[in-house]
Amino acid sequence: MKLNVRIAGFLLAGLLLSACNEKPKAKKEVVDTAKEEKVVDYTIPEAWINKRVEKAKAKLEKTDAGKVVWAAMEAHGGLKNWYGNGALAFRFNYQPLDGSTQRDSYQVVDVWRNKAVHTSAVDSTAKFGWDGATAWVQAKDSTAFAYDTRFWALTPLYLFGHPFVLDGEGVHLELLPETKYKNKVNEVVKVTFAEGTGDAPDDYYILQFDKETHLLTANRYIVSYPAYFKDGGHNPEKFMEVGELVNVSGVLLPKELKTHWTVKGGMPGEYITQIDITDIHFVKDIDKDFFEVPEDAKIIKGL
C-alpha cells in the first residue's frame, strides 16, 4: 500500500524519539508544523463536506452549549479543514506512570467514517483496527497488544480530537457554569451520549475552553466501557490537561496530554498518565481498501 512507506518512516523516526515530560505551560502556545500534503485519491467530495459543516453549524448554534463548541471548532481551524484534509495520521504514546500497560502505536484514522488502523511502534507487522463495524487484530505474537484493541481503536481520537468529534449523531451538550483555570476564565460544556451510541454511551466529557481564545484547555472524563465494568459503573473521573497545540494543515491539535485524577472543585490532582502525540499529519494517498479487515486477521468479538 502507498501508506506503508510513510509508516516505515514513522517507525524509524520513532526509534529516535524518547517520551518527554514537559512541565505544564502557563500559556498555551501554537507552533506551525504544517506539512505539504499529497492529494491523490483519498478525498471526500467538497460538496459532502460543505453539507456536513452546514448541518453541524445549524445544529450547534441552536443552543448556548453548541455555540461554545462551534466557536471552539472555528478557533481550532474549522470543521471544513478537519474533514477536508484527508485521513489523520499520528503516533499516540500512552504512558501510565504506575508502570501499567503502555499503549504506543502509529495510527491512521478516517475521521469522516470513524475507521482506524494501528501499527505497533515496536513491530511494524503487528496491527489492529476498526473498519466501522468490525474490530480486528493482525499479529504473529498474541501478546503484541496487551490491552483491549477494540476499545482502543478509536479512543485516542476521542481523547485528542475535541472539539471536532462532537458533530455526530447522539451527542448531547450541556452548558455548565464557567470556571477559572490557570488564571483564565473557561467556558465549560458537558458532553453525554444517547443510548446506543457507540460501545460506551454512559461515558461523558466535560470540556473547558478558554473564554477569550475559544481553545480547548482541559477535558474531564470517565470510562464506562462495559468490558471493563461488567456490572455497570465507571472509573473515577480523570482530568486531562491539554498541552501545546501544533498547526497541522490549518488544524490546531495538542502534541501532549497530561492525565490526573480529578479532585474537589473539578481540579487536577495526582498526575497519572503522560501522553505524547507526534508525527501528526493528514494523508490522502491511501489505497481505497486500506481500512478493510485483512484476510488473515483475527476478528474481535463484540461486547
Backbone hydrogen bonds, N-H to C=O, Kabsch-Sander energy under -0.5 kcal/mol:
donor,donor_aa,acceptor,acceptor_aa,energy
4,N,1,M,-1.1
5,V,2,K,-0.8
6,R,2,K,-0.6
7,I,3,L,-2.2
8,A,4,N,-2.6
9,G,5,V,-1.9
10,F,6,R,-2.0
11,L,7,I,-2.4
12,L,8,A,-1.8
13,A,9,G,-2.4
14,G,10,F,-3.3
15,L,11,L,-1.4
16,L,12,L,-0.6
16,L,13,A,-1.2
17,L,14,G,-1.1
22,E,20,C,-0.6
31,V,245,L,-2.0
33,T,31,V,-0.8
33,T,247,N,-1.3
40,V,38,K,-0.6
41,D,284,K,-1.1
42,Y,284,K,-2.7
43,T,41,D,-1.3
48,W,45,P,-0.6
49,I,45,P,-1.9
50,N,46,E,-2.9
51,K,47,A,-2.0
52,R,48,W,-2.3
53,V,49,I,-2.8
54,E,50,N,-2.5
55,K,51,K,-2.2
56,A,52,R,-2.4
57,K,53,V,-2.7
58,A,54,E,-2.4
59,K,55,K,-2.1
60,L,56,A,-2.9
61,E,57,K,-2.4
62,K,59,K,-1.2
63,T,60,L,-1.4
67,K,63,T,-2.0
68,V,64,D,-1.6
69,V,65,A,-1.9
70,W,66,G,-2.8
71,A,67,K,-2.3
72,A,68,V,-1.8
73,M,69,V,-2.5
74,E,70,W,-2.3
75,A,71,A,-2.3
76,H,72,A,-2.2
77,G,74,E,-1.4
78,G,73,M,-3.0
82,W,78,G,-1.9
83,Y,79,L,-2.1
84,G,80,K,-2.2
85,N,81,N,-1.7
86,G,83,Y,-0.5
87,A,283,V,-2.4
88,L,109,V,-2.6
89,A,87,A,-0.5
89,A,281,H,-3.4
90,F,107,Q,-2.1
91,R,278,T,-3.0
92,F,105,S,-2.4
93,N,91,R,-0.5
93,N,276,D,-2.6
94,Y,92,F,-0.7
94,Y,103,R,-3.1
95,Q,93,N,-0.6
95,Q,274,Q,-2.8
97,L,272,I,-3.1
99,G,96,P,-1.0
103,R,94,Y,-2.2
105,S,92,F,-1.5
106,Y,119,T,-2.9
107,Q,90,F,-3.4
108,V,117,V,-2.1
109,V,88,L,-2.9
110,D,115,K,-2.5
111,V,109,V,-1.2
114,N,110,D,-1.7
115,K,110,D,-1.3
116,A,130,W,-2.5
117,V,108,V,-2.0
118,H,128,F,-3.7
119,T,106,Y,-3.0
120,S,123,D,-0.5
120,S,126,A,-2.7
121,A,104,D,-1.9
126,A,123,D,-1.8
127,K,125,T,-0.6
127,K,138,Q,-2.8
128,F,118,H,-1.7
129,G,136,W,-2.1
130,W,116,A,-2.3
131,D,134,T,-2.0
135,A,300,I,-0.6
136,W,129,G,-2.0
137,V,298,K,-2.2
138,Q,127,K,-3.2
142,S,140,K,-0.6
144,A,141,D,-2.0
146,A,144,A,-0.5
147,Y,145,F,-1.1
149,T,147,Y,-1.0
152,W,148,D,-1.9
153,A,149,T,-1.3
155,T,151,F,-0.6
158,Y,154,L,-1.6
159,L,155,T,-1.0
159,L,156,P,-0.7
160,F,156,P,-2.0
161,G,157,L,-2.1
164,F,161,G,-0.9
165,V,161,G,-0.8
166,L,163,P,-1.5
167,D,164,F,-0.7
171,V,168,G,-0.8
172,H,170,G,-0.5
172,H,192,T,-3.1
174,E,190,K,-2.0
176,L,174,E,-0.5
176,L,188,V,-2.5
179,T,186,N,-2.2
181,Y,184,K,-2.9
184,K,181,Y,-1.3
186,N,179,T,-3.7
187,E,209,F,-3.0
188,V,176,L,-0.7
189,V,207,L,-2.4
190,K,174,E,-3.1
191,V,205,Y,-3.8
192,T,172,H,-2.4
192,T,190,K,-0.5
193,F,201,P,-0.7
194,A,170,G,-2.5
197,T,194,A,-1.8
198,G,196,G,-0.9
203,D,200,A,-1.8
205,Y,191,V,-1.9
206,I,220,R,-3.4
207,L,189,V,-2.9
207,L,205,Y,-0.6
208,Q,218,A,-2.5
209,F,187,E,-2.7
210,D,215,L,-2.7
211,K,185,V,-2.7
214,H,210,D,-2.9
217,T,208,Q,-2.8
218,A,208,Q,-1.1
219,N,240,M,-2.1
220,R,206,I,-2.7
221,Y,238,K,-2.0
222,I,204,Y,-1.4
228,Y,225,Y,-1.9
229,F,225,Y,-1.7
232,G,229,F,-1.8
235,N,223,V,-1.9
238,K,221,Y,-2.9
239,F,260,H,-3.2
240,M,219,N,-2.8
240,M,238,K,-0.5
241,E,239,F,-0.7
241,E,258,K,-3.4
242,V,217,T,-2.1
243,G,241,E,-0.5
243,G,256,E,-2.5
245,L,29,E,-1.9
246,V,253,L,-3.1
247,N,31,V,-3.1
248,V,246,V,-0.8
248,V,251,V,-3.3
249,S,247,N,-0.7
251,V,248,V,-1.6
252,L,76,H,-2.9
253,L,246,V,-2.2
253,L,251,V,-0.6
255,K,244,E,-2.5
257,L,275,I,-2.3
258,K,241,E,-2.0
259,T,273,T,-2.9
260,H,239,F,-2.6
261,W,270,E,-1.9
262,T,237,E,-2.2
263,V,267,M,-3.1
266,G,263,V,-1.4
267,M,263,V,-1.0
269,G,261,W,-3.0
272,I,259,T,-3.0
272,I,270,E,-0.5
273,T,259,T,-1.7
274,Q,95,Q,-2.2
275,I,257,L,-2.4
276,D,93,N,-2.0
277,I,255,K,-2.5
278,T,91,R,-1.9
278,T,276,D,-0.5
281,H,89,A,-2.4
283,V,87,A,-2.6
286,I,284,K,-1.8
290,F,287,D,-1.9
292,E,289,D,-1.6
297,A,294,P,-1.5
298,K,137,V,-3.4
300,I,135,A,-3.0
301,K,299,I,-0.6
